Every structure is written in C-alpha cells, then in structure tokens.
C-alpha cells in the first residue's frame, strides 16, 4: 500500500477514493469528499480553508505561495456528479474499479478525474518545493451540476475577496484528445456558451377525456416540439472560425476545403449533413440551441389539460445577448396561445484573453509530439461563467491523451463513464507544467 505522502505519484488512487464518495447532485452531500481532500492536503503540510453556504455542501480553497512575479493562478474543479439513475453499468458506478487499464465510475471524466490530476499536480509542487511564478490556488467546489448556488456562484457573490488578483484559471473542459482524419487534436476551451432556461406556456380548451378536443393544447405541443427540430440561424463566431481553420489546416485535400465551408454561413448546414456524426459537435457551436427537457400537464388520464408548460434548456453562443437569442426563439415558435418567459439565465460576455493559450499549447505539443492544440468553445456551461464576472479568464485545460476510438463527449454523463489510467498521468504532468510556467 502506498504511503499517503506519496499518493501524488498515483493519481488513479486519488480518483478511486473520490469516486467512492457518492456525491450525486441533487442532493450533493459533498462534505465527506471535500474533507477527504482537506485531510490529504494537510498530510502534505498544506493548510486549506472551508467556505460554505450549507455545511453539507462545502468548498475548499488552498494556496501555494509563489515568487510574486505573476498574478495568482487558480486551478479549480467540482466534486459533485450527475445521477446514474436508469443507467446500466458494466461496473458499479461508485466503486472506482480499475479494469482493462481504465478507472470506471461516475465522475471519472466530469470531473473527479480532472480534480485528481489537479490535486496530484498541486501536491507534487509542494513536495518538490517547485518555484512558482505566482501563488497557485486550488479550489474544490460543490454544486456545479445543479447551478452553483452552493459553490462557485455563492463564492463569487459572497466572498469575491478570496480571488483577489487572480486573472487566469484552469478548469473544465479541454485538453482532451480527439481524432479527425487520423490527426490528433487537443481542443483547449477558451470560451463557453451561456445558459438561458426558458418556459413556454400553452393554453387552450380543457375538458373530460371522453369528449376529445380538436386542436387543443396537446396538438399545439406537438407543433411546438416539431419546430425544435429546426436549427436556429447560423452564427460564425471568431473563436469557432479559429477552431475550424485550425483543424482544416491539418487535413488533406479535399477534406480541408469541405471543412472550411463550414464557416461559410450559406454552406454550413449542407456541410453539417456531409459530416454526419462528426458534425454534431460543430452544430452546437454554430447555433444558439434549444432542447425541450421538461413537460408539465394533467396528471389524470381522464382529464384533457387546458394548460401545458414546456421547460427548455437554451444555450447562447458567446458574444451574443439574451435579447438577441430571444428574438430568434420567438421567430421560431411564433404561434397563438404561447407565452415565453425566462426562468433562469447566467449571461456573461467577458472579453476573451488568450495570453496563456500559447503556453498551454506548447505543453500539449511537448507531451505529445503529434498533438495539435486548437481553441474551443464549450457547448455547455461550467463554473467559469461565475468567475468571469470577476474578470477571471478560465481555460478548459485538463489534458488527456485518449485512445483514437474513445468518444469523450459521448462518455461524459453516460453509463460506463471511465478514464484511461494513462490519461491521468498525462494530465497530471500537463497541469504540473502549467502551474510552473504560467508567469513566463
């Protein structure tokens, strides 16, 4: 058994322990997991601070002192995970079993595996007395998967002084490898889409189930859901243009010419059809998106409802306002009897700061001579949206060199979530180099 004071050399052991805490959110109950990390840091002589809105949902902040030649760097991640309900796993999702070179379990990719890398790199810097250009903050968060009200949102709104002077941060998602045209790309997240949750209310004639209503709310619901199969207008944002051009530049003719047409708005949808399954990632990066996720109506089989509400997960491309997004939504769903309202939005339009992108790219290329770093917009949202309101630029940088057939984005949140053990070592080394060099 490895001594706890050497556990930084075995990130897979840290990850196994993190997975064994069931932090499914809701309800979260991240306390035991966070306290394990606190004790682990204490074993290396690192003090940490616990800051909580709810004692069962704590957040941890630890700091390594640097030389002061650079502003502090924050490295952060969350330890809550999404549900495994109604999923069928090959190995128990909270066991952390290592099988065939993979650690299996909920959170291995999102994002306990990344947190394990961060902890291992942080402990290595302490153990080796690494000369850091500036202070490095390790921040462990609760509640990312359910809105951040007990985690990053709470800290930013109630304790912004904890992040004084921080300009850059490393968090999720980015630095994982993906293979296109037999080339290995590493998308580094430099921006993320914004969140706007909507509700549509449909009203009409209700009644008894024995007396069918023609063109009632159910018919209107069917027409509404059919409209969601239509994409919203195409938008070519600067970072997506850079991403597509970065990929196209490495491809052989004629594939590079086809891919470049993706950022020609007149050709975008045709190219997405040509790309098929591989185009799905790009589709969300070229449009605002809508996904109907919750429908509320009658709970009686013999009652025809007079009202239905549909809750919609809306995602807005960076650089756009919510009012611009809503105009597109209203144009799509325009119909009598529909009411549209925003039920929650987290909108930040901070300017991108690409200062660290070159350094992070260099680390990828140093660790994988065939790796091609590219900028990336995350289709989802992370805690980075809260920190951006403090002027902190987050880079999604948790490097993972993955097998060519491993589909990262399809495995996140899915059954049989897993991560190669080798990827944990690759990522730990990349993060360690990043916290050494962020001030160069």
C-alpha positions as CSV (number, residue, x, y, z in Angstrom):
1,X,0.0,0.0,0.0
2,X,1.3,3.4,-1.0
3,X,2.1,5.9,1.8
4,X,-0.3,8.9,1.7
5,X,2.7,11.2,1.5
6,X,3.5,9.7,-1.9
7,X,-0.1,9.5,-3.3
8,X,0.6,12.4,-5.6
9,X,2.6,9.9,-7.7
10,X,-0.6,7.8,-8.2
11,X,-3.4,10.0,-9.3
12,X,-5.6,6.9,-10.0
13,X,-5.6,6.1,-6.3
14,X,-6.8,9.7,-5.5
15,X,-9.5,9.3,-8.2
16,X,-10.7,5.9,-6.9
17,X,-11.2,7.4,-3.4
18,X,-13.1,10.4,-4.8
19,X,-15.4,8.2,-6.8
20,X,-16.3,6.1,-3.8
21,X,-18.0,9.2,-2.2
22,X,-21.5,9.3,-3.8
23,X,-21.9,13.0,-4.5
24,X,-24.8,12.7,-6.9
25,X,-26.4,16.2,-7.2
26,X,-29.0,16.7,-6.1
27,X,-28.6,16.4,-3.2
28,X,-24.8,16.5,-3.5
29,X,-23.6,15.9,0.1
30,X,-20.1,16.7,-1.0
31,X,-18.8,17.2,2.6
32,X,-17.2,13.8,3.1
33,X,-15.4,14.0,-0.3
34,X,-14.2,17.6,0.3
35,X,-13.0,16.7,3.8
36,X,-11.0,13.8,2.4
37,X,-9.2,16.3,0.1
38,X,-8.7,18.6,3.1
39,X,-7.1,15.8,5.1
40,X,-5.0,14.8,2.1
41,X,-3.6,18.3,1.7
42,X,-3.0,18.5,5.5
43,X,-0.9,15.3,5.2
44,X,1.5,17.3,2.9
45,X,1.6,20.3,5.3
46,X,-0.9,22.4,3.2
47,X,-3.5,24.4,5.0
48,X,-6.9,24.9,3.4
49,X,-10.0,26.9,4.1
50,X,-13.6,25.7,4.1
51,X,-16.2,28.2,2.9
52,X,-19.9,27.0,3.0
53,X,-23.4,28.3,2.4
54,X,-24.5,24.9,3.8
55,X,-22.2,22.8,5.9
56,X,-23.0,19.7,3.9
57,X,-22.1,21.5,0.6
58,X,-18.6,22.9,1.4
59,X,-16.0,24.5,-0.8
60,X,-12.2,24.3,-0.2
61,X,-9.5,26.8,-1.0
62,X,-5.8,26.1,-0.6
63,X,-2.8,28.2,-1.6
64,X,0.8,27.6,-2.5
65,X,2.9,30.7,-2.3
66,X,4.8,31.8,-5.4
67,X,7.5,34.2,-6.2
68,X,5.3,37.2,-6.9
69,X,6.4,37.8,-10.4
70,X,3.0,36.8,-11.8
71,X,-0.6,37.2,-10.6
72,X,-2.1,34.2,-8.8
73,X,-3.3,31.3,-10.9
74,X,-6.4,29.4,-9.9
75,X,-6.9,25.7,-10.6
76,X,-10.4,24.6,-9.8
77,X,-12.9,21.7,-10.2
78,X,-16.1,20.3,-8.7
79,X,-16.7,17.1,-6.9
80,X,-20.5,16.7,-7.4
81,X,-21.7,14.4,-10.1
82,X,-24.8,13.7,-12.1
83,X,-27.2,10.8,-11.5
84,X,-26.7,7.3,-12.6
85,X,-30.4,6.6,-12.4
86,X,-31.8,4.3,-15.2
87,X,-28.4,3.6,-16.5
88,X,-26.9,0.1,-16.8
89,X,-23.2,0.0,-15.9
90,X,-20.7,-2.8,-16.6
91,X,-19.0,-2.0,-13.3
92,X,-20.6,-0.3,-10.2
93,X,-20.5,3.5,-10.7
94,X,-19.2,4.3,-7.3
95,X,-16.6,1.6,-6.9
96,X,-13.7,3.2,-8.8
97,X,-12.7,-0.2,-10.1
98,X,-9.7,-0.4,-12.5
99,X,-10.4,-2.8,-15.3
100,X,-8.5,-3.1,-18.6
101,X,-6.5,0.0,-17.9
102,X,-9.4,2.3,-17.2
103,X,-10.8,3.7,-13.9
104,X,-14.6,3.2,-14.1
105,X,-17.2,5.3,-12.3
106,X,-19.4,8.3,-12.2
107,X,-17.3,11.4,-12.4
108,X,-14.2,9.9,-13.9
109,X,-14.4,12.4,-16.7
110,X,-16.8,15.0,-15.2
111,X,-14.9,15.9,-13.2
112,X,-13.3,13.9,-10.4
113,X,-10.7,12.5,-12.7
114,X,-9.7,16.1,-13.5
115,X,-9.8,17.0,-9.8
116,X,-7.5,14.1,-9.0
117,X,-5.0,15.4,-11.6
118,X,-5.2,18.9,-10.1
119,X,-4.6,17.6,-6.6
120,X,-1.7,15.4,-7.7
121,X,0.0,18.3,-9.5
122,X,-0.6,20.6,-6.5
123,X,0.9,18.1,-4.1
124,X,3.8,17.5,-6.4
125,X,4.6,21.2,-6.5
126,X,4.5,21.2,-2.7
127,X,6.7,18.1,-2.3
128,X,9.3,19.2,-4.8
129,X,9.3,22.8,-3.5
130,X,8.7,24.0,-7.0
131,X,9.5,27.6,-7.7
132,X,6.1,29.0,-8.8
133,X,5.9,32.4,-10.6
134,X,2.9,33.4,-8.5
135,X,0.6,32.0,-5.9
136,X,-1.4,28.9,-7.0
137,X,-4.9,28.4,-5.6
138,X,-6.5,25.0,-5.6
139,X,-10.3,25.5,-5.4
140,X,-12.6,22.5,-4.9
141,X,-16.3,23.2,-5.5
142,X,-19.7,21.8,-4.7
143,X,-22.9,22.1,-6.7
144,X,-21.6,22.7,-10.3
145,X,-24.0,20.2,-11.8
146,X,-27.1,22.0,-10.3
147,X,-26.4,25.6,-10.8
148,X,-23.6,26.5,-8.5
149,X,-25.8,28.1,-5.8
150,X,-23.8,26.4,-3.0
151,X,-20.5,26.5,-4.9
152,X,-18.9,29.0,-7.4
153,X,-22.0,31.3,-7.6
154,X,-22.1,31.5,-3.8
155,X,-18.3,32.2,-3.5
156,X,-18.3,34.8,-6.3
157,X,-21.3,36.7,-4.9
158,X,-20.5,36.4,-1.2
159,X,-16.7,36.0,-1.0
160,X,-15.1,37.7,-4.0
161,X,-12.1,38.7,-1.9
162,X,-10.9,35.1,-1.9
163,X,-10.0,35.5,-5.6
164,X,-8.3,38.9,-5.4
165,X,-5.7,39.4,-8.0
166,X,-6.5,36.2,-10.0
167,X,-6.6,36.8,-13.7
168,X,-6.4,33.3,-15.1
169,X,-7.7,29.9,-14.1
170,X,-7.5,26.3,-15.3
171,X,-10.7,24.3,-15.1
172,X,-13.0,22.0,-17.2
173,X,-13.4,21.1,-20.1
174,X,-10.5,21.0,-22.6
175,X,-7.2,19.5,-23.4
176,X,-8.7,16.1,-24.2
177,X,-7.6,14.5,-27.5
178,X,-9.9,13.8,-30.4
179,X,-9.0,12.2,-33.7
180,X,-10.1,13.6,-37.0
181,X,-8.8,12.4,-40.4
182,X,-6.2,10.4,-38.5
183,X,-4.8,13.6,-36.8
184,X,-4.9,14.1,-33.0
185,X,-6.4,17.4,-32.0
186,X,-6.5,18.9,-28.5
187,X,-9.3,21.4,-28.1
188,X,-8.4,23.9,-25.3
189,X,-11.6,25.6,-24.0
190,X,-11.3,29.4,-24.2
191,X,-15.0,30.3,-24.0
192,X,-18.3,28.6,-23.3
193,X,-21.9,29.1,-24.3
194,X,-24.2,30.9,-22.0
195,X,-27.3,29.5,-20.3
196,X,-30.9,30.7,-20.7
197,X,-33.6,28.5,-19.3
198,X,-37.0,29.2,-20.7
199,X,-40.6,28.2,-20.2
200,X,-43.3,28.1,-22.8
201,X,-46.9,28.1,-21.6
202,X,-49.6,26.7,-23.9
203,X,-53.2,27.3,-23.1
204,X,-56.4,26.1,-24.7
205,X,-59.7,24.3,-24.1
206,X,-59.6,21.6,-21.5
207,X,-62.3,19.0,-20.7
208,X,-63.3,15.4,-20.0
209,X,-61.2,12.7,-21.7
210,X,-64.4,11.2,-23.1
211,X,-65.0,14.3,-25.2
212,X,-61.9,14.9,-27.4
213,X,-60.8,18.5,-28.1
214,X,-59.7,19.2,-31.6
215,X,-56.6,21.4,-31.9
216,X,-56.2,21.6,-28.1
217,X,-53.0,22.1,-26.1
218,X,-51.7,18.6,-27.0
219,X,-51.8,19.5,-30.7
220,X,-50.1,22.8,-30.1
221,X,-47.5,21.0,-28.0
222,X,-46.8,18.6,-30.9
223,X,-46.4,21.5,-33.3
224,X,-44.1,23.3,-30.9
225,X,-41.8,20.2,-30.4
226,X,-41.6,19.7,-34.1
227,X,-40.3,23.3,-34.5
228,X,-37.5,22.5,-32.2
229,X,-36.2,20.1,-34.8
230,X,-35.3,23.2,-36.9
231,X,-32.0,24.8,-36.1
232,X,-31.8,28.4,-35.2
233,X,-29.8,30.7,-37.6
234,X,-26.1,30.1,-38.2
235,X,-23.5,32.3,-36.5
236,X,-19.8,32.2,-37.2
237,X,-18.1,33.5,-34.0
238,X,-14.4,34.4,-34.1
239,X,-13.2,31.5,-31.8
240,X,-15.1,28.9,-33.9
241,X,-13.6,30.3,-37.1
242,X,-10.2,29.9,-35.5
243,X,-11.1,26.3,-34.4
244,X,-12.4,25.2,-37.8
245,X,-9.4,26.8,-39.6
246,X,-7.0,25.2,-37.2
247,X,-8.5,21.7,-38.0
248,X,-8.8,22.4,-41.7
249,X,-5.2,23.4,-42.0
250,X,-4.1,19.9,-40.9
251,X,-6.4,18.0,-43.2
252,X,-5.7,16.7,-46.7
253,X,-7.4,17.9,-49.8
254,X,-10.4,17.8,-50.4
255,X,-11.5,17.4,-46.8
256,X,-9.9,20.7,-45.8
257,X,-11.9,22.5,-48.5
258,X,-15.1,20.9,-47.3
259,X,-14.5,21.7,-43.7
260,X,-13.7,25.4,-44.5
261,X,-17.1,25.7,-46.0
262,X,-18.5,25.0,-42.5
263,X,-17.7,28.7,-41.7
264,X,-19.4,29.9,-44.8
265,X,-23.0,30.6,-43.5
266,X,-24.5,29.8,-46.8
267,X,-22.9,26.3,-46.8
268,X,-22.9,25.5,-43.1
269,X,-26.0,23.3,-43.0
270,X,-25.0,21.4,-46.1
271,X,-21.6,20.7,-44.7
272,X,-23.0,19.5,-41.4
273,X,-25.1,17.0,-43.3
274,X,-22.0,15.8,-45.1
275,X,-20.1,15.4,-41.8
276,X,-22.8,13.3,-40.3
277,X,-22.0,12.1,-36.8
278,X,-18.7,14.1,-36.7
279,X,-20.7,17.2,-37.4
280,X,-22.8,17.1,-34.3
281,X,-20.1,18.7,-32.2
282,X,-19.8,21.6,-34.6
283,X,-23.6,22.0,-34.9
284,X,-23.9,23.2,-31.3
285,X,-21.0,25.6,-31.8
286,X,-22.6,27.3,-34.8
287,X,-26.1,28.0,-33.5
288,X,-27.8,29.0,-30.4
289,X,-29.6,25.8,-29.3
290,X,-32.9,24.8,-27.7
291,X,-33.7,21.5,-26.0
292,X,-37.2,20.8,-24.5
293,X,-36.5,18.9,-21.4
294,X,-39.5,19.1,-19.0
295,X,-43.2,19.0,-19.8
296,X,-45.8,19.6,-17.1
297,X,-49.5,18.9,-17.7
298,X,-52.5,16.9,-16.4
299,X,-51.8,14.0,-14.1
300,X,-55.2,12.5,-14.7
301,X,-55.8,10.1,-17.6
302,X,-59.4,11.2,-17.9
303,X,-58.7,15.0,-17.9
304,X,-57.8,16.9,-21.1
305,X,-55.5,19.6,-19.9
306,X,-56.2,23.3,-20.6
307,X,-52.6,24.2,-20.0
308,X,-49.2,22.7,-20.6
309,X,-45.8,24.2,-19.7
310,X,-42.6,23.2,-21.5
311,X,-39.2,23.9,-19.9
312,X,-36.4,24.5,-22.4
313,X,-32.7,24.4,-21.9
314,X,-31.4,27.3,-24.1
315,X,-27.7,27.9,-24.8
316,X,-26.4,31.1,-26.3
317,X,-23.2,31.5,-28.2
318,X,-20.5,33.7,-26.6
319,X,-20.7,37.3,-27.7
320,X,-24.5,37.4,-28.0
321,X,-27.0,39.0,-25.7
322,X,-30.0,37.2,-24.3
323,X,-32.3,39.6,-26.1
324,X,-30.8,38.6,-29.5
325,X,-31.3,35.0,-28.6
326,X,-34.9,35.5,-27.5
327,X,-35.7,37.2,-30.8
328,X,-34.6,34.1,-32.6
329,X,-36.7,31.9,-30.3
330,X,-39.8,34.0,-30.8
331,X,-39.4,33.9,-34.5
332,X,-39.1,30.1,-34.4
333,X,-42.1,29.4,-32.1
334,X,-44.4,32.2,-33.1
335,X,-47.9,30.9,-32.6
336,X,-51.2,31.9,-30.9
337,X,-51.6,30.8,-27.3
338,X,-47.9,30.6,-26.5
339,X,-46.3,32.6,-23.7
340,X,-42.5,32.7,-23.4
341,X,-40.6,33.6,-20.2
342,X,-37.0,33.3,-18.9
343,X,-36.8,31.3,-15.7
344,X,-33.1,31.5,-15.2
345,X,-30.1,32.9,-17.1
346,X,-26.4,33.2,-16.4
347,X,-25.2,35.6,-19.0
348,X,-21.6,36.9,-19.0
349,X,-19.9,38.4,-22.1
350,X,-16.4,38.9,-20.8
351,X,-13.8,39.5,-23.5
352,X,-11.5,36.5,-24.3
353,X,-8.0,36.8,-23.0
354,X,-5.7,34.4,-25.0
355,X,-2.5,35.2,-23.2
356,X,-2.0,31.7,-21.8
357,X,-3.2,29.8,-24.8
358,X,0.2,29.7,-26.5
359,X,1.8,28.3,-23.3
360,X,-0.8,25.7,-22.8
361,X,-0.5,24.7,-26.5
362,X,3.3,24.3,-26.0
363,X,2.7,21.9,-23.1
364,X,0.4,19.8,-25.2
365,X,2.9,19.6,-28.1
366,X,5.8,18.9,-25.7
367,X,3.8,16.0,-24.1
368,X,2.5,14.7,-27.5
369,X,4.7,15.5,-30.5
370,X,1.8,14.7,-32.8
371,X,-0.7,16.7,-30.8
372,X,-2.4,19.7,-32.5
373,X,-3.9,22.3,-30.0
374,X,-6.9,24.3,-31.1
375,X,-9.2,26.8,-29.4
376,X,-12.6,25.5,-28.4
377,X,-15.9,26.8,-27.3
378,X,-17.7,24.5,-24.8
379,X,-21.3,23.8,-25.8
380,X,-22.3,23.6,-22.2
381,X,-21.6,25.8,-19.2
382,X,-19.2,25.5,-16.3
383,X,-18.4,27.4,-13.1
384,X,-16.2,29.6,-15.3
385,X,-19.3,31.7,-16.1
386,X,-19.3,32.9,-12.5
387,X,-15.6,33.5,-12.2
388,X,-15.7,35.5,-15.4
389,X,-17.7,38.1,-13.7
390,X,-14.6,38.8,-11.5
391,X,-12.5,39.3,-14.7
392,X,-11.0,35.8,-14.5
393,X,-10.4,34.0,-17.8
394,X,-10.8,30.3,-17.5
395,X,-9.1,27.9,-19.8
396,X,-10.5,24.4,-20.1
397,X,-7.3,22.6,-19.6
398,X,-7.3,19.1,-18.1
399,X,-5.1,17.3,-20.6
400,X,-6.0,13.7,-21.6
401,X,-4.3,11.7,-24.3
402,X,-7.1,9.3,-25.2
403,X,-7.4,6.2,-27.5
404,X,-8.4,7.1,-31.0
405,X,-11.7,5.4,-30.7
406,X,-12.6,6.9,-27.3
407,X,-15.5,9.3,-27.7
408,X,-15.0,11.7,-24.8
409,X,-18.1,13.9,-25.2
410,X,-20.4,10.9,-25.6
411,X,-19.0,9.2,-22.5
412,X,-19.4,12.2,-20.2
413,X,-22.6,11.8,-18.0
414,X,-23.3,8.5,-19.7
415,X,-23.3,4.9,-18.4
416,X,-19.9,3.3,-18.2
417,X,-18.1,6.6,-17.7
418,X,-14.4,5.9,-17.4
419,X,-10.9,7.3,-18.0
420,X,-7.7,5.6,-19.0
421,X,-5.2,5.4,-16.2
422,X,-2.5,6.6,-18.6
423,X,-4.6,9.7,-19.3
424,X,-4.5,10.6,-15.6
425,X,-0.7,10.6,-15.6
426,X,-0.7,12.6,-18.9
427,X,-3.0,15.2,-17.4
428,X,-1.1,15.5,-14.1
429,X,2.1,16.2,-15.9
430,X,0.5,18.8,-18.1
431,X,-1.1,20.6,-15.2
432,X,2.1,20.5,-13.2
433,X,4.0,22.1,-16.1
434,X,1.2,24.7,-16.4
435,X,1.5,25.8,-12.8
436,X,5.2,26.1,-13.2
437,X,5.1,28.2,-16.3
438,X,2.0,30.4,-16.2
439,X,4.1,33.5,-15.5
440,X,6.7,33.1,-18.2
